[in-house]
Structures are given as C-alpha cells and as structure tokens.
C-alpha cells in the first residue's frame, strides 16, 4: 500500500508552553551554575550537574509521552491505509494476511473489526430482540415438518465436513422467496421494519440457520465488508461457538450478535444430541459507515440479476 503522508504535530496548549518554558529556564540556570562550579573543581557540583541532566532527560521523555496524538482511522490492529484503485485493490487484498479477505467486493476505508457493538445498529437490534418470541414460534412450527429421512420443502442443506447445517431463506442474495415468506409471515413483515436491512442487493440475506450437534462449518470469508451480519439467538445450547477473526463468541437466546463476515470465520456445535440444534435468525444489515448515497450506488451495481 502507498505510504501515508506524515501527520501534523499535535497542537500544544498555552499552559503547556508556559510550563515548558519555565521549566527549561530553571533547568538551564541550574545547569549553567553547575558547569561553572565544575570549572572551579567543585566535585559536589559535578554530581549535581549529572543528576540535573538525568532529570532533564526524564522530564522531556514524560512530557512528550503525555501529549495527545491524532487517532488512527484504522481501528483494527495492523490495518493500514488502503489503495482505492481497482487493480491496486486486487493486489492489496491478495497480499493481505488471511484475517479479512472479502471474496467479491471490498469498500476501502471502512472502520473494521470482527465484531460490532449493539450500538452500531441499535434500532434494528432492539426491534429484533423485542420480536424474539414471534420469530421463535414461527421457527418451531416450521421445524415440526422435519423427519429423519427427508428435507422439507424450502430448506437448503449446506456442505459441511461433519454434521448437518440447514437454512430456510426468506431473502436469498437479495431475492425474496415467496413460498418461504408465506410460512413465516410475521417474521417477513418484521424485515420491512428494519432500517438498515440490505434489501434489493445480492449481498442481502435473511434466513433461519440450524446447526445440528456435531456440526463444524469450514472456515471461510464472506463476499464483502459493506455489511454487518446479525444473528438473533433462538436456541443456543451449550457447546456452540462462533469464531470470527480468531475471536470466539457464544450466542445467547433472545440476543443479537453482530459481526463482519468478511473476516475468516467458522461456527460449530459440540453439544450432544440431547441438547438439540443451535438455531439463529440471520439477517444482513448495512455497515454503519456506508453512507446513504453509497448504499444507493451499491444497490444499483449489485442488484440481483444484473
């Protein structure tokens, strides 16, 4: 990546400058007197000069450390400035360590971290959590159709190295699935009340995600960094974990967990058959730092079927 121009030095307050000048004048006078005493062969003064010099160095070091420094625009450790050209972006992403590497589209200069706080999408998080029982009831009605020998209509089996991971999409890559939405009408209506839900865009999904005991999802990257993936815990037995960017988190029933799936991530269910499946309602929300005009442009560029 291109080197970043040096930052301007931090501003210093008037009080700091006055204190600094007064301290320098006092130290300068003491050191001058000590040097004169050394010339007069005063051993005690020589020791005093050495001590004063050491004190001066210590003072400069600590005063310098206490000065404010401009904040870094890259909150994730080790993340530097990002080139914006298409070719440069490709070279940049291919050379990055494997902590974050969106597979389709990367929007530069977005603040990034494996997990997001609830405040990042406060309205939508609170709305989803208030409707926890509604979503759970519709899931339980759907799940009764499962049997040991068949996959009910509308459910999708996903590839995993072990166990079983199935999803039931209401929105799949920006496309509404009418037959599924009719089976979860209240949950589908709830999506329309979310302020930051990604709608007519291939990066937008909403589904019920079910992990059976003994399931491990292979580590993978999501397609883009412009979204925040939200998991509302519906059934969260012990032994289940999500790991994003090397940082593990556990789901909780009735609570939302927000993360950036463009980081390397995996999930697993190490519980027993008696524990039952891990179930979350998953919905993709816009990254809070993607502006409204950028969202409109991205919806146009990544419209389904384009």
Secondary structure as UniProt FT lines:
FT   HELIX           14..39
FT   TURN            40..41
FT   HELIX           43..65
FT   TURN            77..78
FT   HELIX           86..95
FT   TURN            98..99
FT   TURN            108..109
FT   STRAND          115..116
FT   HELIX           118..121
FT   HELIX           122..130
FT   HELIX           132..143
FT   TURN            144..145
FT   TURN            153..154
FT   STRAND          155..158
FT   STRAND          165..172
FT   TURN            173..174
FT   STRAND          175..176
FT   HELIX           178..183
FT   HELIX           185..191
FT   TURN            192..193
FT   TURN            202..203
FT   STRAND          206..211
FT   TURN            213..214
FT   STRAND          216..220
FT   STRAND          227..235
FT   TURN            238..239
FT   STRAND          240..244
FT   TURN            245..246
FT   STRAND          247..249
FT   TURN            253..254
FT   STRAND          256..259
FT   TURN            261..262
FT   STRAND          265..269
FT   HELIX           273..275
FT   STRAND          278..286
FT   TURN            288..289
FT   HELIX           292..301
FT   TURN            304..305
//
